[in-house]
Amino acid sequence: MSQQQTIAQPVSTEGVGIHTGRTIQLRFLPAEPDTGIRFRRVDLNPPVDIPALVDYVVNVERNTTLGKGDARVATVEHLMAAVAGMGIDNLLVEVDGEEVPILDGSAAPFIQLLQQAGVVEQEAERAVFVVDRPYRYRNEQAALEIVPDDDYRLTVMIDYGSSLVGPQFAHIDRLGEFATQIAQARTFCFFHELEMLVDHNLIKGGDLNNAIVFVDRPVEQASVDKLVRIFGNQVETVPSYGTLNEQALRYDNEPARHKLLDVVGDLALVGVPLQGHVYAMRPGHQVNIEFARMLRAAYKDYKKRQAVPQYDPDRTPAFTSRDILRILPHKHPFLLVDKVTEVGEGYVVGIKNVTYNEPFFQGHFPDEPVMPGVLQVEALAQLGGILILGFEDDPSAYSTYFLRIEEARFKEKVVPGDTMIMQMSLTAPIRRGICQMKGTVHVGSRLVTEARMTAQVVKNKK
């Protein structure tokens, strides 16, 4: 397991928003473990925090925009790609406008800023979505897929049907290559798109220094004159075929690398690092975000599955039924733990096999046998007693009395034939014999019961 990371010290920069044309102040600050990446609109009163999660995406037209209430932060994808590429888990991003500055159109300036701040480890462990089965999303134009792998790899293919920007591929074998292989790739568009963008009141901050403009078809002089009026002396050379102003590419496949950059930034909004191989065919912000939504839902399900204690019937029990009879005072017909499969630091896992022969099924209920919730809680309580007294030399010298049961929830029925996989975990150190614990009961992968309990261990009088 790796540790979470944040930056060592605040750093700041400023730049122009490509769509608003406004000068934006941007500041990165360290953040506490488990707080994730957050954008804070400091120009609003009061300031508004927007988590960098796909749940908060409100627009994907030519950029990725996050929103909360009326607050917006647009064009977050390059910054998010840099944060992911640097392996940063927790960060506060203060911004005094509704858009992240475009800078040079790549993620490289953000990488440099984060490197200047320095990256430090934190005490909390990093959660990772280890992809254990394929996930696929496709529409009529594009497709994305992630399959299990031992690292986070990405392969991207683009094809704009252009003789100038034909089919291209980009690939990285691990996210650690992002800063050197992908971050410098700039955003791009085609010359024939510029007029449309201007007519739609976009790219007010457009600059020929923050984007590559490809010219792959004849250009009418009227269009050239219009763009000269908008961009002024920035427009120097409009070739019939090539790049505006004869811009030199940083890579032969710079467009494909930039699309891979966008995929990294958009999938960072899943909110947790990924372990798997992403294949993206003709990706764009809309399909990227739909795929990110799918992966975030899958991660929530993955977390639930990871929370289920693993039960291997072939594994030698930590405590057999005979051991349990030695530890607990309970006897037939009220002993509700059959064996203990695992004992760890501050937790214990036990099994209760529910059969039709349980005496309580005679009256609860003859026509529809259901294990009473109170007995499920009692089974957890007994398991808690094993957690507390299991390694005492003479457990019979102590008694465990439960003082409080809180937040008990019964989500599904437990019926004959079910195997209850129970776990009790300490939620605080034991002080003066007071023990605070949380218990869960799973049947298969389903959480059926949970509760918090407080108990007191008392030494018996001789």
Secondary structure, DSSP 8 states (H G I E B T S, - for coil): --EEEEESS-EEEEEE-TTT--EEEEEEEE--TT--EEEEETTSSS-EEEESSGGGEEE-SSS-EEEETTEEEB--HHHHHHHHHTT---EEEEESSSB---TTSSSHHHHHHHHHH-EEEEEEE---EE--S-EEEE-SS-EEEEE--SSEEEEEEE--S-SSS-SEEEEESSGGGHHHHTTT---EEEHHHHHHHHHTT--TT--TTSSEEEE-S---HHHHHHHHHHHGGG-----SSEEGGG---SSTTHHHHHHHHHHHHHHGGGSS-EEEEEEEES--HHHHHHHHHHHHHHHHHHHHHHTS----TTS--SB-HHHHHHH----TTS----EEEEEETTEEEEEEE--TT-GGGGTS-SSS----HHHHHHHHHHHHHHHHHTT-S-GGGEEEEEEEEEEEEE-S---TT-EEEEEEEESS--BTTEEEEEEEEEETTEEEEEEEEEEEEEE---
